[in-house]
Amino acid sequence: VYDTAKTWLKKQKTVALVGGDHSTPYGLIKALSEVNGPDFGILHIDAHHDLRKSYEGFQFSHASIFHNVLEASWAPSSLTQVGIRDFCEEEVEYAKEKSVAVFYDLHLQLKKAKGETWWSICKEIVETLPQKVYISFDIDGLSPAFCPHTGTPVAGGLDYSEALILFKCVAESGRKIIGFDVNEVAPGADGDEWDANVAARLIFKLC
């Protein structure tokens, strides 16, 4: 991933990564930072922090992607996480230590329940981002209604339309999306393509 991404970035192409578990964009993010500099932020949509030092003894798992990114010498300037709702205490403390802007799913739902509009919440999220933005989208950031076959579905999450509105808010703010990934998409055992249908539409909108 790193070698292929770097090849196309040097040709001034915008690179996106589709598929795999959430460990896969590590090489793309590294290549982006080396070619264009680390002056960009990551907008991470997910049910999970993915900030574990290791998972079941494996340092480069899908549960450790952003711990690995933040510890790298080429780490981007900021990380904003949206929709988080399944995590451990270690990750919460690490997020605070690294000044990660976290919008936990329960807090988002409380804001909406108290009358805040999703657009105003999106503007609050976008205000944490620098001018250049990389979007990392784990499909389980959405409600399981949209991704029932993903590996680690979690109750709660964003509605599909809320995700699109967040994209729109980023774009209308004048920020530049410099790349993205969409990952953790899986078909049903019977070949059900619902998850892929949702993911394809997200990818189209991100493009």
C-alpha positions, 0 to 999 in steps of 0.5 A: 500500500505504501509503495503504490500510494507513494508512486501515485502521490508523486504523480500528483494524484489523489489516492483512496484505499478501499477494502481490508480491515482498518490496519490497511491505510497505515501505508497510505497515511505514511506516504501522504505525510512523506510526500505532502508533509504532515500538515494535515488532520485525520477525520476518523469515523468509527465505532472504535478508537483503534488506539490500542498499543496492541491487540491480542499481542499484535501491534499492527492490527486493526485495533491499533492503527491510530496508535501506530500513526500517532506514534510515528515520526511522520504523524499528521498534525491532528486526529478527530474521531467521530461515532466512538462507542466501544473502547477501553479505559487505556484508549480514553486516557491515550486519546486525552494524552495525545489531544485527540478530538473525540466525539463519542456517539452517546454525546452526539446523541445527547446533543441531538436529543437536547435540540442541537441540529446535526448541521451545527454538530458537524460544524463543531466537528469540522472546527477541530480539523486543519485545512487539509483533511484525510478521511478514514471511514470504518463502515462500523461507524454507521449504525449496524442497520447499514453494515450488519455483516462487518466484523465488529458491529456495535449498536448505535452509530451514525445514520448514512445521511448524517455521514453524507452531511458531515462530508458536505460540511467539510467540503463547504468549510473550504477544507481540502480532502487529500485522500480517504479510505473506506474499510471493514466492509464485508458481505453476508454469508449468503452473498448479501450485498447490502453492506457493499451497496452502502459502502459504494455510495459512501465512496462515490460521495467521497470522490 
